[in-house]
């Protein structure tokens, strides 16, 4: 099994973002990302949850306990919050493209993270 640091670095590279960018997204110091990726330190429980949510994986996957990215449930194409928004914005006879749904999901995730960082 891979270590948390190896998994984090791999997920970050998959997204095509730098350590500095991830630090900005998570509202932590760049050194924290470096320490996590080299396994010198580990994030606390709350930060593990934020990281898992950002990368859309389970905490178990992050910790190398499973190879399944999301062992608990398969994420639906459109989560319930988005279905509610889409139902009010789209004619019932039209459909949103897969790319459009992905953009909506990314925007909602960004808003969720911004709200969490206000706390």
Secondary structure, DSSP 8 states (H G I E B T S, - for coil): ---HHHHHHHHHHHHT--HHHHHHHHTS-HHHHHHHHTTSS---HHHHHHHHHHHT--HHHHTTS-S-TTSS----SS-HHHHHHHHHHS-TT----HHHHHHHHHHHHHHHHHHHHH-
